[in-house]
């Protein structure tokens, strides 16, 4: 039973090969969470690019604001399971290192 989700730029069709009711439900859930996580990670990459741009421009105020937004989004992503907790902590540490570099 194919499950079709419309995503930009092209619709994606996932074919579910599960046999039992619980496996079919788990496969549907997996597709739904994959789509959600993809959006969350895309947003994180955008915020990281904004942080990098602010740091490269030597704009301390903009870097601090971008850093706060990035860390907050990373915390939400870790809380929802889109990003592993340790990976989020590592990314936040790197962001802080860039923001407070002298």
DRENDREN-291031 format. One record per atom (N, C-alpha, C): residue number from 1; atom name; residue in one letter; z, x, y. Coordinates in Angstrom, 2 decimals. Layout:
BEGIN
<NUM 'CA' 'a' <Z X Y>>;
...
This chain:
BEGIN
<1 'N' 'x' <0.00 0.85 -1.17>>;
<1 'CA' 'x' <0.00 0.00 0.00>>;
<1 'C' 'x' <0.00 0.89 1.23>>;
<2 'N' 'x' <-1.10 0.94 1.98>>;
<2 'CA' 'x' <-1.15 1.81 3.15>>;
<2 'C' 'x' <-0.35 1.23 4.31>>;
<3 'N' 'x' <0.31 2.08 5.01>>;
<3 'CA' 'x' <1.07 1.69 6.19>>;
<3 'C' 'x' <0.41 2.34 7.38>>;
<4 'N' 'x' <-0.01 1.53 8.35>>;
<4 'CA' 'x' <-0.77 2.03 9.48>>;
<4 'C' 'x' <0.09 2.01 10.73>>;
<5 'N' 'x' <0.17 3.14 11.37>>;
<5 'CA' 'x' <0.88 3.25 12.64>>;
<5 'C' 'x' <-0.10 3.77 13.68>>;
<6 'N' 'x' <-0.16 3.11 14.81>>;
<6 'CA' 'x' <-1.07 3.58 15.84>>;
<6 'C' 'x' <-0.35 4.59 16.71>>;
<7 'N' 'x' <-0.86 5.79 16.69>>;
<7 'CA' 'x' <-0.32 6.89 17.47>>;
<7 'C' 'x' <-1.44 7.48 18.30>>;
<8 'N' 'x' <-1.10 8.00 19.45>>;
<8 'CA' 'x' <-2.11 8.66 20.25>>;
<8 'C' 'x' <-2.26 10.07 19.73>>;
<9 'N' 'x' <-3.39 10.65 19.59>>;
<9 'CA' 'x' <-4.71 10.23 20.01>>;
<9 'C' 'x' <-5.45 9.40 18.97>>;
<10 'N' 'x' <-5.01 9.43 17.71>>;
<10 'CA' 'x' <-5.73 8.67 16.69>>;
<10 'C' 'x' <-4.72 7.95 15.80>>;
<11 'N' 'x' <-5.07 6.78 15.30>>;
<11 'CA' 'x' <-4.16 6.10 14.39>>;
<11 'C' 'x' <-3.99 6.89 13.10>>;
<12 'N' 'x' <-2.80 6.83 12.56>>;
<12 'CA' 'x' <-2.48 7.57 11.35>>;
<12 'C' 'x' <-2.18 6.55 10.25>>;
<13 'N' 'x' <-2.74 6.77 9.09>>;
<13 'CA' 'x' <-2.48 5.89 7.96>>;
<13 'C' 'x' <-1.72 6.69 6.91>>;
<14 'N' 'x' <-0.58 6.15 6.50>>;
<14 'CA' 'x' <0.21 6.77 5.46>>;
<14 'C' 'x' <0.09 5.93 4.20>>;
<15 'N' 'x' <-0.18 6.56 3.09>>;
<15 'CA' 'x' <-0.26 5.84 1.83>>;
<15 'C' 'x' <1.05 6.01 1.10>>;
<16 'N' 'x' <1.68 4.89 0.77>>;
<16 'CA' 'x' <2.96 4.91 0.10>>;
<16 'C' 'x' <2.72 4.84 -1.40>>;
<17 'N' 'x' <3.20 5.84 -2.12>>;
<17 'CA' 'x' <2.97 5.92 -3.55>>;
<17 'C' 'x' <4.22 5.57 -4.35>>;
<18 'N' 'x' <5.17 4.94 -3.72>>;
<18 'CA' 'x' <6.43 4.64 -4.39>>;
<18 'C' 'x' <6.26 3.49 -5.38>>;
<19 'N' 'x' <7.14 3.45 -6.40>>;
<19 'CA' 'x' <7.06 2.44 -7.44>>;
<19 'C' 'x' <8.16 1.40 -7.36>>;
<20 'N' 'x' <9.34 1.81 -6.95>>;
<20 'CA' 'x' <10.46 0.86 -6.92>>;
<20 'C' 'x' <10.67 0.34 -5.51>>;
<21 'N' 'x' <11.42 -0.78 -5.43>>;
<21 'CA' 'x' <11.69 -1.38 -4.12>>;
<21 'C' 'x' <12.41 -0.41 -3.20>>;
<22 'N' 'x' <13.40 0.27 -3.74>>;
<22 'CA' 'x' <14.18 1.18 -2.90>>;
<22 'C' 'x' <13.33 2.37 -2.44>>;
<23 'N' 'x' <12.44 2.84 -3.31>>;
<23 'CA' 'x' <11.57 3.96 -2.94>>;
<23 'C' 'x' <10.55 3.53 -1.89>>;
<24 'N' 'x' <10.06 2.30 -2.00>>;
<24 'CA' 'x' <9.12 1.78 -0.99>>;
<24 'C' 'x' <9.81 1.68 0.36>>;
<25 'N' 'x' <11.05 1.18 0.36>>;
<25 'CA' 'x' <11.80 1.07 1.61>>;
<25 'C' 'x' <12.08 2.46 2.18>>;
<26 'N' 'x' <12.43 3.40 1.32>>;
<26 'CA' 'x' <12.71 4.76 1.79>>;
<26 'C' 'x' <11.45 5.40 2.38>>;
<27 'N' 'x' <10.29 5.11 1.77>>;
<27 'CA' 'x' <9.04 5.65 2.29>>;
<27 'C' 'x' <8.71 5.05 3.65>>;
<28 'N' 'x' <8.93 3.75 3.82>>;
<28 'CA' 'x' <8.70 3.11 5.12>>;
<28 'C' 'x' <9.63 3.71 6.17>>;
<29 'N' 'x' <10.87 3.91 5.79>>;
<29 'CA' 'x' <11.86 4.48 6.70>>;
<29 'C' 'x' <11.47 5.90 7.09>>;
<30 'N' 'x' <10.99 6.66 6.13>>;
<30 'CA' 'x' <10.58 8.03 6.39>>;
<30 'C' 'x' <9.45 8.09 7.40>>;
<31 'N' 'x' <8.49 7.18 7.27>>;
<31 'CA' 'x' <7.38 7.14 8.21>>;
<31 'C' 'x' <7.88 6.78 9.61>>;
<32 'N' 'x' <8.76 5.79 9.68>>;
<32 'CA' 'x' <9.29 5.35 10.97>>;
<32 'C' 'x' <10.07 6.47 11.66>>;
<33 'N' 'x' <10.90 7.16 10.90>>;
<33 'CA' 'x' <11.70 8.24 11.48>>;
<33 'C' 'x' <10.84 9.44 11.86>>;
<34 'N' 'x' <9.79 9.69 11.08>>;
<34 'CA' 'x' <8.89 10.79 11.41>>;
<34 'C' 'x' <8.22 10.56 12.75>>;
<35 'N' 'x' <7.79 9.33 12.97>>;
<35 'CA' 'x' <7.15 8.99 14.25>>;
<35 'C' 'x' <8.14 9.14 15.39>>;
<36 'N' 'x' <9.36 8.65 15.21>>;
<36 'CA' 'x' <10.38 8.76 16.25>>;
<36 'C' 'x' <10.70 10.22 16.54>>;
<37 'N' 'x' <10.89 11.01 15.49>>;
<37 'CA' 'x' <11.24 12.42 15.68>>;
<37 'C' 'x' <10.13 13.18 16.38>>;
<38 'N' 'x' <8.88 12.82 16.09>>;
<38 'CA' 'x' <7.76 13.48 16.73>>;
<38 'C' 'x' <7.81 13.26 18.23>>;
<39 'N' 'x' <8.12 12.04 18.65>>;
<39 'CA' 'x' <8.23 11.75 20.08>>;
<39 'C' 'x' <9.38 12.49 20.73>>;
<40 'N' 'x' <10.50 12.54 20.04>>;
<40 'CA' 'x' <11.67 13.24 20.58>>;
<40 'C' 'x' <11.37 14.72 20.75>>;
<41 'N' 'x' <10.75 15.33 19.75>>;
<41 'CA' 'x' <10.45 16.76 19.82>>;
<41 'C' 'x' <9.40 17.07 20.89>>;
<42 'N' 'x' <8.46 16.17 21.09>>;
<42 'CA' 'x' <7.47 16.35 22.15>>;
<42 'C' 'x' <8.16 16.34 23.51>>;
<43 'N' 'x' <9.09 15.42 23.70>>;
<43 'CA' 'x' <9.85 15.38 24.95>>;
<43 'C' 'x' <10.66 16.64 25.17>>;
<44 'N' 'x' <11.24 17.17 24.10>>;
<44 'CA' 'x' <12.01 18.40 24.21>>;
<44 'C' 'x' <11.11 19.57 24.63>>;
<45 'N' 'x' <9.91 19.62 24.07>>;
<45 'CA' 'x' <8.99 20.70 24.45>>;
<45 'C' 'x' <8.61 20.60 25.92>>;
<46 'N' 'x' <8.42 19.37 26.40>>;
<46 'CA' 'x' <8.08 19.17 27.81>>;
<46 'C' 'x' <9.22 19.65 28.70>>;
<47 'N' 'x' <10.45 19.28 28.36>>;
<47 'CA' 'x' <11.61 19.71 29.16>>;
<47 'C' 'x' <11.76 21.23 29.11>>;
<48 'N' 'x' <11.47 21.83 27.97>>;
<48 'CA' 'x' <11.57 23.28 27.86>>;
<48 'C' 'x' <10.53 23.96 28.74>>;
<49 'N' 'x' <9.33 23.40 28.81>>;
<49 'CA' 'x' <8.29 23.96 29.68>>;
<49 'C' 'x' <8.70 23.86 31.15>>;
<50 'N' 'x' <9.34 22.74 31.52>>;
<50 'CA' 'x' <9.81 22.59 32.90>>;
<50 'C' 'x' <10.88 23.63 33.21>>;
<51 'N' 'x' <11.76 23.87 32.25>>;
<51 'CA' 'x' <12.80 24.88 32.43>>;
<51 'C' 'x' <12.18 26.27 32.59>>;
<52 'N' 'x' <11.22 26.60 31.74>>;
<52 'CA' 'x' <10.54 27.89 31.84>>;
<52 'C' 'x' <9.85 28.07 33.19>>;
<53 'N' 'x' <9.20 27.00 33.65>>;
<53 'CA' 'x' <8.49 27.08 34.93>>;
<53 'C' 'x' <9.47 27.32 36.08>>;
<54 'N' 'x' <10.62 26.65 36.03>>;
<54 'CA' 'x' <11.61 26.81 37.09>>;
<54 'C' 'x' <12.20 28.22 37.06>>;
<55 'N' 'x' <12.43 28.75 35.88>>;
<55 'CA' 'x' <13.00 30.10 35.77>>;
<55 'C' 'x' <11.98 31.14 36.25>>;
<56 'N' 'x' <10.72 30.96 35.87>>;
<56 'CA' 'x' <9.69 31.92 36.29>>;
<56 'C' 'x' <9.44 31.88 37.79>>;
<57 'N' 'x' <9.69 30.70 38.41>>;
<57 'CA' 'x' <9.51 30.57 39.85>>;
<57 'C' 'x' <10.73 31.09 40.62>>;
<58 'N' 'x' <11.74 31.56 39.92>>;
<58 'CA' 'x' <12.98 32.05 40.53>>;
<58 'C' 'x' <13.65 31.00 41.41>>;
<59 'N' 'x' <13.58 29.74 40.99>>;
<59 'CA' 'x' <14.21 28.64 41.72>>;
<59 'C' 'x' <15.48 28.26 40.96>>;
<60 'N' 'x' <16.61 28.77 41.44>>;
<60 'CA' 'x' <17.88 28.59 40.73>>;
<60 'C' 'x' <18.30 27.13 40.66>>;
<61 'N' 'x' <18.11 26.39 41.75>>;
<61 'CA' 'x' <18.52 24.99 41.76>>;
<61 'C' 'x' <17.68 24.16 40.78>>;
<62 'N' 'x' <16.37 24.37 40.80>>;
<62 'CA' 'x' <15.50 23.64 39.89>>;
<62 'C' 'x' <15.76 24.04 38.44>>;
<63 'N' 'x' <16.05 25.32 38.23>>;
<63 'CA' 'x' <16.34 25.78 36.87>>;
<63 'C' 'x' <17.62 25.15 36.34>>;
<64 'N' 'x' <18.62 25.03 37.21>>;
<64 'CA' 'x' <19.87 24.42 36.77>>;
<64 'C' 'x' <19.68 22.95 36.43>>;
<65 'N' 'x' <18.92 22.22 37.26>>;
<65 'CA' 'x' <18.66 20.80 37.00>>;
<65 'C' 'x' <17.85 20.64 35.72>>;
<66 'N' 'x' <16.80 21.48 35.55>>;
<66 'CA' 'x' <15.98 21.41 34.35>>;
<66 'C' 'x' <16.79 21.78 33.11>>;
<67 'N' 'x' <17.69 22.74 33.26>>;
<67 'CA' 'x' <18.54 23.15 32.15>>;
<67 'C' 'x' <19.48 22.06 31.71>>;
<68 'N' 'x' <20.06 21.35 32.68>>;
<68 'CA' 'x' <20.96 20.26 32.36>>;
<68 'C' 'x' <20.21 19.15 31.62>>;
<69 'N' 'x' <19.00 18.84 32.09>>;
<69 'CA' 'x' <18.19 17.81 31.43>>;
<69 'C' 'x' <17.82 18.24 30.01>>;
<70 'N' 'x' <17.47 19.50 29.84>>;
<70 'CA' 'x' <17.07 20.01 28.53>>;
<70 'C' 'x' <18.25 19.99 27.56>>;
<71 'N' 'x' <19.40 20.44 28.01>>;
<71 'CA' 'x' <20.59 20.47 27.14>>;
<71 'C' 'x' <21.01 19.06 26.76>>;
<72 'N' 'x' <20.95 18.14 27.71>>;
<72 'CA' 'x' <21.31 16.76 27.42>>;
<72 'C' 'x' <20.36 16.15 26.38>>;
<73 'N' 'x' <19.06 16.38 26.55>>;
<73 'CA' 'x' <18.09 15.86 25.60>>;
<73 'C' 'x' <18.27 16.51 24.23>>;
<74 'N' 'x' <18.59 17.78 24.21>>;
<74 'CA' 'x' <18.81 18.48 22.94>>;
<74 'C' 'x' <20.04 17.93 22.22>>;
<75 'N' 'x' <21.09 17.60 22.98>>;
<75 'CA' 'x' <22.28 17.00 22.38>>;
<75 'C' 'x' <21.95 15.65 21.76>>;
<76 'N' 'x' <21.16 14.83 22.47>>;
<76 'CA' 'x' <20.78 13.52 21.94>>;
<76 'C' 'x' <19.91 13.67 20.69>>;
<77 'N' 'x' <19.01 14.66 20.69>>;
<77 'CA' 'x' <18.15 14.89 19.54>>;
<77 'C' 'x' <18.97 15.34 18.32>>;
<78 'N' 'x' <19.96 16.17 18.56>>;
<78 'CA' 'x' <20.82 16.61 17.46>>;
<78 'C' 'x' <21.67 15.47 16.95>>;
<79 'N' 'x' <22.14 14.63 17.85>>;
<79 'CA' 'x' <22.97 13.49 17.45>>;
<79 'C' 'x' <22.19 12.51 16.59>>;
<80 'N' 'x' <20.91 12.31 16.91>>;
<80 'CA' 'x' <20.10 11.36 16.14>>;
<80 'C' 'x' <19.52 11.98 14.88>>;
<81 'N' 'x' <19.60 13.31 14.73>>;
<81 'CA' 'x' <19.10 13.97 13.54>>;
<81 'C' 'x' <17.67 14.45 13.66>>;
<82 'N' 'x' <17.07 14.32 14.83>>;
<82 'CA' 'x' <15.70 14.80 15.01>>;
<82 'C' 'x' <15.64 16.32 14.98>>;
<83 'N' 'x' <16.73 16.95 15.42>>;
<83 'CA' 'x' <16.85 18.41 15.42>>;
<83 'C' 'x' <18.17 18.76 14.75>>;
<84 'N' 'x' <18.17 19.81 13.95>>;
<84 'CA' 'x' <19.40 20.22 13.28>>;
<84 'C' 'x' <20.41 20.69 14.32>>;
<85 'N' 'x' <21.68 20.44 14.05>>;
<85 'CA' 'x' <22.74 20.78 15.00>>;
<85 'C' 'x' <22.76 22.26 15.35>>;
<86 'N' 'x' <22.58 23.11 14.37>>;
<86 'CA' 'x' <22.59 24.55 14.63>>;
<86 'C' 'x' <21.38 24.97 15.46>>;
<87 'N' 'x' <20.24 24.37 15.20>>;
<87 'CA' 'x' <19.04 24.69 15.97>>;
<87 'C' 'x' <19.22 24.24 17.42>>;
<88 'N' 'x' <19.86 23.10 17.61>>;
<88 'CA' 'x' <20.12 22.61 18.97>>;
<88 'C' 'x' <21.08 23.55 19.70>>;
<89 'N' 'x' <22.12 23.99 19.02>>;
<89 'CA' 'x' <23.07 24.92 19.63>>;
<89 'C' 'x' <22.39 26.23 20.01>>;
<90 'N' 'x' <21.52 26.71 19.15>>;
<90 'CA' 'x' <20.80 27.96 19.42>>;
<90 'C' 'x' <19.88 27.79 20.64>>;
<91 'N' 'x' <19.18 26.65 20.71>>;
<91 'CA' 'x' <18.27 26.41 21.84>>;
<91 'C' 'x' <19.05 26.28 23.14>>;
<92 'N' 'x' <20.21 25.63 23.08>>;
<92 'CA' 'x' <21.03 25.48 24.29>>;
<92 'C' 'x' <21.56 26.84 24.75>>;
<93 'N' 'x' <21.91 27.68 23.80>>;
<93 'CA' 'x' <22.39 29.02 24.14>>;
<93 'C' 'x' <21.29 29.84 24.82>>;
<94 'N' 'x' <20.08 29.75 24.29>>;
<94 'CA' 'x' <18.96 30.48 24.90>>;
<94 'C' 'x' <18.67 29.95 26.30>>;
<95 'N' 'x' <18.75 28.63 26.46>>;
<95 'CA' 'x' <18.50 28.03 27.78>>;
<95 'C' 'x' <19.54 28.51 28.79>>;
<96 'N' 'x' <20.80 28.55 28.36>>;
<96 'CA' 'x' <21.87 29.00 29.26>>;
<96 'C' 'x' <21.67 30.46 29.64>>;
<97 'N' 'x' <21.21 31.25 28.69>>;
<97 'CA' 'x' <20.97 32.66 28.96>>;
<97 'C' 'x' <19.89 32.82 30.04>>;
<98 'N' 'x' <18.84 32.00 29.97>>;
<98 'CA' 'x' <17.78 32.06 30.97>>;
<98 'C' 'x' <18.27 31.57 32.34>>;
<99 'N' 'x' <19.04 30.50 32.33>>;
<99 'CA' 'x' <19.48 29.89 33.60>>;
<99 'C' 'x' <20.42 30.84 34.36>>;
<100 'N' 'x' <21.34 31.43 33.63>>;
<100 'CA' 'x' <22.37 32.24 34.28>>;
<100 'C' 'x' <22.07 33.73 34.27>>;
<101 'N' 'x' <20.82 34.10 33.96>>;
<101 'CA' 'x' <20.44 35.51 33.98>>;
<101 'C' 'x' <20.49 36.04 35.41>>;
<102 'N' 'x' <20.92 37.28 35.56>>;
<102 'CA' 'x' <21.07 37.83 36.91>>;
<102 'C' 'x' <19.91 38.71 37.26>>;
